[in-house]
Amino acid sequence: MRFLLVLLVITGFTGWGITLDTPLDLARPAFAWSLLGVDLAIPGFLANPGALPFRTSLDLTSTFSSLFGVVRIWAASLGAPGFCAEGILVDGGLIEPNLSYQVWAGRIGMGLALGDFGLGGQLRILRPAGPQALLGGALDLGIFWTGPVYVGIVAESLASLSPYPGEKWPTDLSLALVWQGDLQEFLGVVGVGFMDFLSLPTWVLAGALDFRGLELALGLREANLSFGGRVRASWFSVEWAFSLHPDLPLSFRVSFVLRWP
């Protein structure tokens, strides 16, 4: 039974991608996870390298997640204006006698602002440590626009090298649109996303409310419903998220962020 659950999670049954992007998606910080992909079009998040130039602070983030009770994830990331770096461990534990699943992953991204547009690239690295130690990587391109509606586009695996002989990672494309506005007593964000529409197309709806220090978010991606929030101070924030799936147990994650303005 545990083998089946781990397989479902790591192969994208839960609504996420299937290949190299899986560890990076699964390791998203808690508040970004709540948005289920719409964060591609929000400045300050790391998923889109094209949005990196519009960051305004230096952040150090650590994340832990228990995904549907079968996969544990640890991640640490550094985000700065125009730059990001991240390290990730995805651990499925002992699946069967003499069989375990463990993956190390990481990325380095850089971006440049061209007026209202941002253009960036990132290198993703994947190293499955078990059952067999291998190494692969891919190059991605990100585009971001800070117009009346924020637009984020990420083209994945424009060039790639799979760690698995004979396997090719397909190029994929994801798009998100976000509207952000001041709603009297709070700030509101509403977004829609179209993820992986060259391979496994999925749609996303997400929104967030910022009550001047307390933020709450809700996202829907096919069968996944995620909700979370964060409490922010000038130099520190705590984030949390819960995910519901009709066929899998509840999952949760928590992130801690140190911020230097």
C-alpha positions in Angstrom: 0.0 0.0 0.0 2.8 2.4 0.9 4.5 1.7 -2.5 1.3 2.6 -4.3 0.9 5.9 -2.4 4.5 7.0 -3.0 4.2 6.1 -6.7 1.0 8.2 -7.0 2.6 11.2 -5.4 5.9 11.2 -7.3 4.4 10.4 -10.7 2.0 13.4 -10.7 -1.3 11.6 -9.8 -1.9 14.5 -7.4 -2.1 17.0 -10.2 1.6 18.1 -10.4 4.1 17.4 -13.2 5.8 14.1 -13.8 9.5 14.6 -14.5 12.2 17.0 -13.3 9.8 19.7 -12.2 8.1 17.3 -9.7 10.6 17.8 -6.7 10.7 21.6 -7.3 6.9 21.8 -7.4 6.5 19.6 -4.3 9.1 21.8 -2.4 7.3 25.1 -2.9 7.1 27.2 0.3 3.9 26.9 2.1 2.2 30.1 1.0 3.2 29.6 -2.6 1.9 26.0 -2.4 -1.5 27.3 -1.4 -1.7 29.1 -4.8 -1.0 25.9 -6.7 0.9 27.5 -9.6 -0.6 30.9 -9.9 2.5 32.2 -8.1 4.2 32.2 -11.5 2.6 35.6 -12.0 3.3 37.1 -8.6 6.4 39.2 -8.0 8.5 38.0 -5.0 8.0 34.3 -5.6 10.7 32.0 -6.9 8.8 29.7 -9.4 9.3 32.1 -12.3 12.8 33.3 -12.9 11.4 36.2 -15.0 9.8 37.6 -11.8 13.1 37.7 -9.8 14.1 41.2 -10.9 11.0 42.5 -9.2 11.8 41.2 -5.8 12.4 43.9 -3.2 14.1 42.0 -0.4 16.6 39.2 0.5 14.8 36.2 1.9 16.1 33.0 3.4 13.3 30.3 3.6 13.2 26.8 5.0 10.3 24.5 4.3 9.1 21.1 5.7 6.2 19.1 4.3 4.5 15.8 4.9 2.8 15.1 1.6 -0.2 12.9 2.0 1.5 11.1 4.8 3.9 9.2 2.6 6.5 11.6 1.3 8.6 14.0 3.4 10.2 17.1 1.9 12.9 19.5 3.2 13.8 22.6 1.3 16.0 25.7 1.8 16.0 28.7 -0.6 17.6 32.1 -1.0 15.8 34.7 -2.9 17.2 38.2 -3.8 16.4 40.8 -6.4 17.4 39.1 -9.7 18.7 35.9 -8.1 17.5 32.7 -6.4 19.1 29.4 -5.3 17.3 26.3 -3.8 18.2 22.9 -2.4 15.6 20.1 -1.9 15.3 16.6 -0.5 12.3 14.5 -1.3 12.2 11.3 0.8 9.7 8.5 0.3 11.3 6.4 3.0 11.5 2.6 2.9 8.9 1.5 0.3 9.5 -2.2 0.4 12.3 -4.3 1.9 15.5 -3.2 0.3 13.7 -0.5 -1.8 13.6 3.2 -0.9 12.9 6.4 -2.8 15.0 9.5 -2.3 15.7 12.5 -4.6 18.0 15.5 -4.2 17.2 18.5 -6.4 18.2 22.1 -6.7 18.1 25.2 -8.9 19.9 28.4 -9.6 18.0 31.2 -11.3 18.7 34.8 -12.5 16.6 37.5 -14.1 16.8 40.9 -15.6 14.2 43.7 -15.7 13.5 45.4 -19.1 11.0 48.1 -18.1 7.7 46.4 -17.2 9.0 43.1 -18.5 11.2 40.6 -16.7 13.3 37.9 -18.5 15.1 35.1 -16.6 16.5 31.7 -16.8 17.2 28.9 -14.4 19.2 25.7 -14.2 17.4 22.7 -12.5 19.4 19.7 -11.2 17.9 16.4 -10.3 19.8 13.6 -8.5 17.9 10.5 -7.5 19.8 8.9 -4.6 17.7 5.8 -4.4 17.1 3.1 -5.6 20.1 4.3 -7.9 22.3 7.4 -7.8 21.9 9.3 -11.0 22.2 12.9 -12.3 20.2 15.1 -14.7 19.4 18.7 -15.4 17.4 21.1 -17.5 17.3 24.8 -18.5 14.1 26.9 -18.3 13.1 30.4 -19.5 10.7 32.7 -17.6 8.9 35.8 -18.7 7.1 38.2 -16.5 5.0 41.4 -17.1 3.9 43.9 -14.5 0.9 45.4 -16.4 -2.6 46.0 -15.1 -2.8 42.2 -15.0 0.4 40.4 -14.0 1.4 37.7 -16.5 3.9 34.9 -15.8 5.1 32.4 -18.4 7.6 29.6 -17.8 9.0 27.3 -20.6 10.5 24.3 -19.0 13.2 21.9 -20.3 14.2 23.9 -23.3 17.4 21.9 -23.0 17.7 18.9 -20.8 19.7 15.8 -19.9 17.8 13.0 -18.2 19.5 10.8 -15.6 17.5 7.8 -17.0 19.0 6.2 -20.1 16.6 6.5 -23.1 14.2 8.9 -21.4 13.7 12.4 -22.8 12.2 15.2 -20.7 9.6 17.0 -22.9 9.5 20.8 -23.2 6.5 22.2 -21.4 4.8 25.6 -20.9 2.8 27.1 -18.1 1.0 30.4 -18.0 -0.6 32.4 -15.1 -2.6 35.6 -14.9 -3.0 37.6 -11.7 -5.0 40.7 -10.8 -4.0 42.5 -7.6 -5.9 45.4 -6.0 -6.7 47.4 -2.9 -10.0 46.4 -1.5 -10.4 49.1 1.2 -9.4 47.3 4.4 -7.2 44.7 2.7 -5.3 43.8 -0.5 -6.7 41.1 -2.8 -5.1 38.8 -5.3 -7.1 36.6 -7.8 -5.4 34.5 -10.4 -5.9 31.8 -13.0 -3.3 29.4 -14.4 -2.9 26.9 -17.2 -0.2 24.5 -16.2 1.8 22.0 -18.3 -0.4 22.5 -21.3 2.0 20.8 -23.7 2.0 17.5 -21.8 -0.7 17.2 -19.0 -2.8 20.3 -19.2 -4.4 21.4 -15.9 -6.1 24.6 -14.8 -5.8 26.5 -11.6 -7.9 29.0 -9.7 -6.4 30.8 -6.7 -6.9 33.9 -4.6 -5.4 35.5 -1.5 -6.3 38.3 1.0 -3.8 40.4 2.8 -5.1 41.9 6.1 -2.0 44.0 6.6 0.1 41.4 8.2 -2.1 38.3 8.1 -2.5 36.7 4.6 -4.9 33.9 3.7 -4.8 31.9 0.4 -7.0 29.3 -1.3 -6.2 27.4 -4.5 -8.0 24.8 -6.6 -6.2 22.6 -9.1 -8.3 19.8 -10.6 -8.9 17.4 -7.6 -6.6 19.4 -5.3 -7.8 22.0 -2.8 -5.2 23.8 -0.9 -5.5 26.5 1.8 -3.0 28.3 3.8 -1.7 31.6 5.2 1.2 33.5 6.7 1.9 36.0 9.4 4.4 38.6 8.4 6.6 40.9 10.3 9.2 43.3 8.8 12.0 40.7 9.1 10.3 37.4 9.7 7.2 35.4 8.6 5.7 32.0 9.3 3.7 30.2 6.6 1.5 27.2 6.6 -0.6 25.2 4.1 -2.9 22.2 4.0 -3.9 20.2 0.9 -7.0 18.0 0.4 -7.3 15.3 -2.2 -10.3 13.0 -2.5 -8.2 9.8 -2.7 -5.2 10.6 -0.5 -4.7 11.6 3.2 -4.4 15.3 4.3 -1.0 16.9 3.7 0.6 19.8 5.4 3.6 22.1 5.2 5.2 24.9 7.1 7.8 27.5 6.1 9.9 30.0 8.1 11.2 33.1 6.3 14.0 35.5 7.4 13.9 38.8 5.5 16.3 41.6 5.0 14.8 44.7 3.4 
